[in-house]
Amino acid sequence: MINPEFSISDEDVASFREHGFLKLNKIFSDDLVEHMKKLSTAEIAPPADNYGSGFSKLKYDIGNDDATILSAMGDPDFGTAMAKLIGEPLFFTQGLGFELEKNKSTGFPWHVGTQSFGFQRREDAGFTIWTPLTPIDAGGQRGGMKYVSKKLLSGEFVYQHINLLPGYMQAQIAAGRELTYDDFSVLKNSLLNSPQMKELLDHFAVEDSFEPGDALIFDKYVLHRSVQLGEGPVPSRLAYALRFSSVGARYDKKRVEALAFPRVTFNYDVGSDFNEKVASEDGEQVYAGSYFEGSREARTLRFGHASQGA
């Protein structure tokens, strides 16, 4: 599943820990890329509500228990590379698929993974490996992502900001103010996506090209956004994302409840109940929860020494 020649250098580790992201050149085999493509294509669908409206198709919880994906998690070369890069035990939590349609889809604006890492405390580690399943030419048709070094600006504050919105909006509604999804959207997105802030982030952002088998790893504090797929030979861009959490992560019930407020109030539904079902008691270790019984070992990244020299 993992290309045997893939490795992580000391320079890679230093860069990742400084900036929070790293392009992983030819990490995945052709067979695994093809499997990700088939898996995603079979399950993604047009967004049914406000969430994800910038995509032509998307879906959470793709391959969460897929045998091939779990087999890749058990690859010792992969586990050793991630251990060298990150330095703490991780486990695979969730898969997601996203599709951009040429000249139409805008994807997500500047954001961090407040939803995908909404089940854990703000300070707990979380990571994404984003794998484009079509070629990405950053100087041509584009369709990839932009991301900003957390050395320049960390997105940790966005996790604090999102928690403020439910209490504020509930108080406004209780006082008789009529609020809509547009009101929520402005409060949620304008912090990073006002014309002035967007221009600032775009100026400092990195945008890479990718070939099938390449991927991008980034931690949960890295600010990032979709880049529109422009004119060119590729009709749509499909990508598959793997989410990982620290084995020591603790359940944050207050955060989960805060994220549920816009879903109920403004039809802002991600189509996944993952955050609600991975645990129930505030502060409990997510990894030890009953949700992962039967798959916990398969989800846990394993260390080896075959080709990493770690």
DASUL-V318101 format. One record per residue. N is the residue number from 1. OMEGA is omega in whole degrees, -180 to 180 (NA if undefined). Layout:
n=N omega=OMEGA
n=N omega=OMEGA
This chain:
n=1 omega=179
n=2 omega=179
n=3 omega=-175
n=4 omega=-180
n=5 omega=180
n=6 omega=178
n=7 omega=178
n=8 omega=180
n=9 omega=176
n=10 omega=178
n=11 omega=176
n=12 omega=-179
n=13 omega=-179
n=14 omega=-180
n=15 omega=-179
n=16 omega=-177
n=17 omega=177
n=18 omega=-172
n=19 omega=179
n=20 omega=178
n=21 omega=179
n=22 omega=172
n=23 omega=-179
n=24 omega=-175
n=25 omega=175
n=26 omega=180
n=27 omega=-174
n=28 omega=179
n=29 omega=176
n=30 omega=-180
n=31 omega=-180
n=32 omega=177
n=33 omega=179
n=34 omega=178
n=35 omega=177
n=36 omega=-179
n=37 omega=180
n=38 omega=-179
n=39 omega=-178
n=40 omega=-178
n=41 omega=-178
n=42 omega=-171
n=43 omega=-178
n=44 omega=-178
n=45 omega=177
n=46 omega=179
n=47 omega=-176
n=48 omega=-177
n=49 omega=-176
n=50 omega=-176
n=51 omega=176
n=52 omega=-176
n=53 omega=177
n=54 omega=179
n=55 omega=174
n=56 omega=177
n=57 omega=175
n=58 omega=174
n=59 omega=170
n=60 omega=175
n=61 omega=173
n=62 omega=176
n=63 omega=-180
n=64 omega=-179
n=65 omega=-178
n=66 omega=-174
n=67 omega=-178
n=68 omega=178
n=69 omega=180
n=70 omega=176
n=71 omega=177
n=72 omega=179
n=73 omega=-179
n=74 omega=179
n=75 omega=-175
n=76 omega=177
n=77 omega=178
n=78 omega=-179
n=79 omega=180
n=80 omega=177
n=81 omega=-180
n=82 omega=178
n=83 omega=178
n=84 omega=-177
n=85 omega=-170
n=86 omega=174
n=87 omega=175
n=88 omega=-178
n=89 omega=-180
n=90 omega=170
n=91 omega=180
n=92 omega=-178
n=93 omega=-165
n=94 omega=174
n=95 omega=-179
n=96 omega=176
n=97 omega=-179
n=98 omega=176
n=99 omega=173
n=100 omega=176
n=101 omega=-178
n=102 omega=175
n=103 omega=-176
n=104 omega=-174
n=105 omega=178
n=106 omega=-180
n=107 omega=178
n=108 omega=171
n=109 omega=179
n=110 omega=-176
n=111 omega=163
n=112 omega=-173
n=113 omega=-179
n=114 omega=179
n=115 omega=-175
n=116 omega=178
n=117 omega=-177
n=118 omega=-178
n=119 omega=-174
n=120 omega=-180
n=121 omega=-178
n=122 omega=-175
n=123 omega=180
n=124 omega=-176
n=125 omega=175
n=126 omega=-175
n=127 omega=176
n=128 omega=166
n=129 omega=-177
n=130 omega=-175
n=131 omega=175
n=132 omega=-175
n=133 omega=170
n=134 omega=178
n=135 omega=177
n=136 omega=177
n=137 omega=-175
n=138 omega=180
n=139 omega=-177
n=140 omega=-177
n=141 omega=177
n=142 omega=-179
n=143 omega=179
n=144 omega=179
n=145 omega=168
n=146 omega=-179
n=147 omega=-175
n=148 omega=177
n=149 omega=178
n=150 omega=171
n=151 omega=178
n=152 omega=179
n=153 omega=177
n=154 omega=179
n=155 omega=-178
n=156 omega=-178
n=157 omega=-179
n=158 omega=177
n=159 omega=175
n=160 omega=-178
n=161 omega=-176
n=162 omega=180
n=163 omega=180
n=164 omega=-170
n=165 omega=-177
n=166 omega=-179
n=167 omega=179
n=168 omega=-176
n=169 omega=176
n=170 omega=179
n=171 omega=179
n=172 omega=179
n=173 omega=179
n=174 omega=179
n=175 omega=175
n=176 omega=180
n=177 omega=177
n=178 omega=-178
n=179 omega=-178
n=180 omega=175
n=181 omega=-180
n=182 omega=177
n=183 omega=178
n=184 omega=-177
n=185 omega=179
n=186 omega=179
n=187 omega=-178
n=188 omega=-169
n=189 omega=-172
n=190 omega=178
n=191 omega=-179
n=192 omega=-169
n=193 omega=167
n=194 omega=-179
n=195 omega=-177
n=196 omega=-178
n=197 omega=179
n=198 omega=179
n=199 omega=179
n=200 omega=-180
n=201 omega=179
n=202 omega=-179
n=203 omega=-175
n=204 omega=-173
n=205 omega=173
n=206 omega=176
n=207 omega=-176
n=208 omega=168
n=209 omega=-178
n=210 omega=168
n=211 omega=177
n=212 omega=-175
n=213 omega=173
n=214 omega=178
n=215 omega=176
n=216 omega=172
n=217 omega=176
n=218 omega=-180
n=219 omega=-167
n=220 omega=179
n=221 omega=-178
n=222 omega=175
n=223 omega=-177
n=224 omega=178
n=225 omega=174
n=226 omega=173
n=227 omega=-176
n=228 omega=175
n=229 omega=-176
n=230 omega=-178
n=231 omega=-179
n=232 omega=-173
n=233 omega=-177
n=234 omega=-177
n=235 omega=179
n=236 omega=180
n=237 omega=177
n=238 omega=176
n=239 omega=178
n=240 omega=-178
n=241 omega=175
n=242 omega=177
n=243 omega=179
n=244 omega=178
n=245 omega=174
n=246 omega=176
n=247 omega=-179
n=248 omega=-177
n=249 omega=-179
n=250 omega=-177
n=251 omega=180
n=252 omega=-175
n=253 omega=180
n=254 omega=179
n=255 omega=178
n=256 omega=179
n=257 omega=179
n=258 omega=180
n=259 omega=180
n=260 omega=-176
n=261 omega=-180
n=262 omega=178
n=263 omega=-178
n=264 omega=-172
n=265 omega=-172
n=266 omega=179
n=267 omega=180
n=268 omega=-169
n=269 omega=180
n=270 omega=180
n=271 omega=179
n=272 omega=175
n=273 omega=-176
n=274 omega=-177
n=275 omega=-178
n=276 omega=-172
n=277 omega=-179
n=278 omega=177
n=279 omega=-180
n=280 omega=-176
n=281 omega=179
n=282 omega=177
n=283 omega=180
n=284 omega=179
n=285 omega=-177
n=286 omega=-177
n=287 omega=-178
n=288 omega=-176
n=289 omega=-176
n=290 omega=-180
n=291 omega=-175
n=292 omega=175
n=293 omega=179
n=294 omega=179
n=295 omega=-174
n=296 omega=-178
n=297 omega=-179
n=298 omega=-179
n=299 omega=-173
n=300 omega=-180
n=301 omega=-175
n=302 omega=-178
n=303 omega=173
n=304 omega=-178
n=305 omega=-170
n=306 omega=-174
n=307 omega=-174
n=308 omega=-178
n=309 omega=-178
n=310 omega=NA
